[in-house]
């Protein structure tokens, strides 16, 4: 029954794209109206049933007979819906292929999730099903059965309609009845080769919907050794957070992920709600934990994902801008605004065309053009059997979606000009093209075919067309199908678009319809072509594969300019703590543009000698050896003055940082310009930044810290005073505020003082919930002894209060 329910969902979406534009759909609408009348009759019948039930409560036998009649009517209505759904399948060319996939996969259905304009059309069938569902609930409530009998009936109905399935985030009790039928658990913790980041590809379509750029890039990135999670737009309707993982063919590092989101919203209509973001964050945290993701490259292909992708810890954010979305004409303004925010915030903006590049450069300075490509080996190989036109006529062909950018009038002129040839159109028809070409028997619309079948048609074509309208959407388009046409060595005649210039003389690009027809006539008249011409086209396509594009994408990410970060570490004895701190900086920061400045306050142990040797031969390591103990503020000020970074960090030497901590803090400063200074959460400090931890050994700290911060990714809160065991601020803050106040001598209250100065400038102090740094706490001050520490504390408190008024003691967060 699960298969039927999912097939219903799939057919619902498939029907939308043909509902308003085909004659068959008009007939279906009439039948749906008849079904509405039937539902109204059922409503009247149920009301009558309720009246009879209330008057005849004591007559159990009669009530049972009426219940049987009502149940039979509901079953008849369900059977009628199923019959109409089967008729809708017949009306859709797509359904044939989908049924074949369902037979092979038995359960894996996906919704129509491309081209927002088709999806937006009014779903009448949804409202009908919803009314029937509400009716069944009312009838269920009126049934003269005991609670136990009702519960038994409900369980039986649920088992018919929705068999149990265990996915991450479900309790074992909820899914215990399905354990026997579960497939083996999917091992997601497959590390990338050579320590490469994990790929999180936030897709614009489901993997199984239609093979396009997203899937091809994902396959090649996985083949190159990067564990790749392709995140489908096809959500699972569930109120509990979680996800389903599906291993994909082609690589043991390639998986499709479907997140659970209540209501399973379509990503094309509006930005995600706050509730959806929370649920997605929880599901993503589960994925990161299950796969043990340390560093990630987030490749976003639709603006809907931006609020989620920007939160991923230790990640590089890439926007793969494939289309000029505003050109579709039906995209909500909120999504367009979100796309602009994504363009500005992305570490790298990938453009598929020169037009998108110029548009993107207005928002982001890091723009890389990575065009579309082809699977050359797949499209260049001629199948043993290819399509044949009746009478062995020559074939003028096109494949791709037939949508509003497809020039129907131009193709009609082609059909009129070449009645002796077959005009073969492959692809989903969402603009009623079949009716448009009804008067042209030489035009054949095959509908959408499986990706694997495209060479069967392509190699039968004598000439391939790109008959697009010239409009903002197509002016920004780099057409994939041209690469595929050339892979097969086919001559291509196209309207003139900017992106066709890269193909040079390999493609005929013309402006006027008359020129289009004359060029097509010349090309047909020159057939068959010599082998050198075919080889030139294929030679070009051979160098334009998805493998090439994935390599370009990896290189663009690897060579991204990143802001320089200067970390100032103040030391005074405690050499072993210093070694652990510096080692964690080098091994855990995972940041390519890092400057470490160590200022030693005249240590009496082996610290100066160690630091001198540690910095030798490393220009990004600076050591300043003071001849006396200048105290916390003055010592750090020396380091800050020597720093050249865009972001400055003050870090105690009794700390151990965790993976990706730098990117985590920078991300908050980039996303929230009002934050002037920020620090992490920690295990040991005297204010709200302290969190409860379980680890007792430092070796166990990274795993617990990762689990804790993943669950809080993207979260921060305003804090009155940051403790300066670890703080980061942009250079702009330093230029406005200056260094730490040196009146406080050895230490205490210089952090309170600095935060007051930051706040006086209208900026906020923040604590990042998704960055953890281990802190031993006051390792240097503990050497002073309790009496000296207390005396220093009281002295500096008086200095502070003379400047800022009564000191407000730091507090811990609520339990």
C-alpha angles and dihedrals in degrees: 000000000000088000091053093048092050091046087054090055092048094047090048090060095040091052092054092066093054101029101092098030110050133069089228090058092054088058089049091052089055090052090049089053088053087051090052089057089050090052090050089053089051090051090053090047092051091051090052089048091053091052093049092047092053092050097043104041092135095053101080097171094056092045091054091052091051089048090053090051092049092048090049091052091051090049090049090051091049090049090050091051090050090050092052091047090055089051089052089054090056090052092056123074089201094060094071092063093041092054089052090052090047091052090053098043097031094203114019107106127162135196127244098266108164130087106027094214091066094045094051096065115115110277102216092172091060092058091048093051090046091054091049090050092052091047092052090051091052092048089048090053092051096050112121093229133119120259089253092052091047091050091051091050092048092051091051092050092048091051089053096046105035121017115206121265128183117224133161109289097034122111118244090236092058092051103034093110091058099047094099092058098044120119117235112287115269115245104223097169094091106140121222115249120261091011094290118164120264114255118234105188111190100204133210094211138027114269092243098044104081128335107245141141096302095056094042093052091046092052093051094046089053092047088053089060104266117127102238128200111193105203111211124218087220103098128197111239103234135127093218118081118244144095145238120232124207122190110226128213121256101048139028086225097060124093138162115223124202115191126210113244124167109248093012093241122206111247094218100068108055143345116279117277121242089255091051091050091052092050093045091050091053091048092047091050088054090051094049090049094047093048094038090230111190105170125011143190107215110206108192119195101175130037092233089078096052098094088053101039094049089063098055108119121240092004141141112224115220124180110205098200105197101166144023092251094190087062092068088071096213103072116120115250090234090061092047089052090048089052091055089051089050091050091052096044100042116108087216130019113202115203123197094201142026090250092056089044092058091045092048095049089065088065106028134027094207102074123150124186110224108166130202121274143179144250092250097185090052099047099035095057112089112223120234089245126036136180116281125206117223109264091015091273120173113264126227103193146189133174129190138076113321099219140140092297091058111099103229093176092054092051090047088057089050090052091049093047096048107035090153092062132067117246103209117194119187120189146063113307112218098158101058093256091158090065091044091057096039092114093053113078091184091065114088122187110197095181123222115333131191115278089242090060097056096093088054088064100029096058090051093058118099094194128014124215137210100191100173129153114244103245137131092274095053094039086064095043127107100198114227093196093065090063088049093047090052091048087065090046092245124156111245128207115190143165111259112271128165095245093056091071090081090065092059114187092348089086129043105228115184135174109208127058091232090053089047091057094044092048091049090051091051093049093049090047091054094057131153095049125207119263093246091063092051091046092052091056093047092046090057093047091048088066094048103066131139088249088062091048094049090051090051090050093051091049093048091053094045093051097044114136109242128192115263117251122203117199116198114203117188115204135192114168117305091109095178091055090048091052092051091048095049092043091054090048091055098041104033106034093075089192121136100205102051128145118191118199117187118194114192117204096212099290116200096208129067093290098108093051092046093049093049091054092042093056097042111117094006113103091188090061117077124185124194115190113199120207091219139019104275094181132243100296099042093043093052091044089060089054094046091050090054094046120106099184130123087226123038126207131194108203128177117229090233092069136094116205125213134226115298096359093142095054089045094057094040091052092061092048090050095047097044112040091183090070110095099177134013140186138185133249116260146182097245127034138107101250145047092300090076116100131183115262134184104201119108099180124058088228089066094048101085095056094048092044091051093051091047097048095043089058089053100038114156093012126126138153136206113257127192097220130015119209108232097228083106127000134152128200133171118252088251089066091049091049091053100039103029124206131327119293107262094200088090093069115195092010152282125114097022088107092051089048094050093049090052089053091049092050092047087062090057096257128125133236113223141189117214112222092195099057121072128190122180114232128194090195127230097354092158097040092050088069090065095067128236097278095051092044091053093047091050090047094053093045093051093043088060090051091050095048092049088061104033108019127243113003115239109217116235117256136203122245119264114276 
